[in-house]
Amino acid sequence: MQIIQFTANGAPVTGYLQSDHDRLAAHKTRPAVVICAGGAYRWLSPREKDPVALSFCATGYHAFLIEYSTGAAAGGLRPLRELAEAVRCIRANAARWRVEPEHIAALGFSAGGHLAASLGVLWDEPSLALGAASRPDALVLCYPVVTAGEFAHRESIDNVTGGDESLRELLSLEKHVGAGMPPTFLWHCVGDESVPVENALLLANAMRRAGVPFECHLFADGAHGISMCNREVETPDAACAAWVGLCKTWLNGRFRFVP
């Protein structure tokens, strides 16, 4: 494995690239996932970083971790522009890094799910000028923050908008879903006491109306921030851990990838 580092609008990105061997003919190029950890746009949860990247690497993907701006630096759409630049950079360097440029997914947890979904929903917003090269080819959203309305996770929304009411409207994502949003895998726990499950339901309903392909899983039990749902991340949950296999099956199908 090769580890690379670059910056995207100032945000550090670490890439875990599968090694290439002359005697192995398969998978000279591979799909990639760009991982956005959660943390209310205040910090980045370590349980949603390397453990996730290594799991997708074990499936045969290249994985990239972005350390997007948080806290006082999270306003002004800075995290969104950082993620957009990261996707553009990976696509621009696809040949050098052996990435399939048409198979790049953005994967996010909680506030990181809001960030990934923001890029998927707003990549073609004219006022942002992010460009088609920044559009992910798929989204994986894990207990995501979605809305700035009744069911908002207030801390996340306050941090990412910096109190700007126009940004609060723009980043209430269920209001802006269009047909150009990438296919999406979505999961949430019904009993989530931090980010209400209505966030997932609002997004699923909006995707349904817009004709966006999606798969949504709701787990009756489980909590917020459980990541890979195993002992490594100290949140073992056998039922919710099913999301990992379900997600990889869905994503492999979308990307026509046979590990």
Stockholm file with secondary structure:
# STOCKHOLM 1.0

chainA/1-259         MQIIQFTANGAPVTGYLQSDHDRLAAHKTRPAVVICAGGAYRWLSPREKDPVALSFCATGYHAFLIEYSTGAAAGGLRPLRELAEAVRCIRANAARWRVEPEHIAALGFSAGGHLAASLGVLWDEPSLALGAASRPDALVLCYPVVTAGEFAHRESIDNVTGGDESLRELLSLEKHVGAGMPPTFLWHCVGDESVPVENALLLANAMRRAGVPFECHLFADGAHGISMCNREVETPDAACAAWVGLCKTWLNGRFRFVP
#=GR chainA/1-259 SS CEEEEEEETTEEEEEEECCCCTTCCSCSSEEEEEEECCSTTTCCCGGGSHHHHHHHHHHTCEEEEECCCCGGGGCTTHHHHHHHHHHHHHHHTHHHHTEEEEEEEEEEETHHHHHHHHHHHHTTCTTTCCCGGGCCSEEEEESCCCCSSTTCCHHHHHHHHTTCHHHHHHTCGGGSCCTTSCCEEEEEETTCSSSCTHHHHHHHHHHHHHTCCEEEEEESSCCSSCTTCSGGGTCCCTTTTHHHHHHHHHHHHHHTCCC
#=GC SS_cons         CEEEEEEETTEEEEEEECCCCTTCCSCSSEEEEEEECCSTTTCCCGGGSHHHHHHHHHHTCEEEEECCCCGGGGCTTHHHHHHHHHHHHHHHTHHHHTEEEEEEEEEEETHHHHHHHHHHHHTTCTTTCCCGGGCCSEEEEESCCCCSSTTCCHHHHHHHHTTCHHHHHHTCGGGSCCTTSCCEEEEEETTCSSSCTHHHHHHHHHHHHHTCCEEEEEESSCCSSCTTCSGGGTCCCTTTTHHHHHHHHHHHHHHTCCC
//
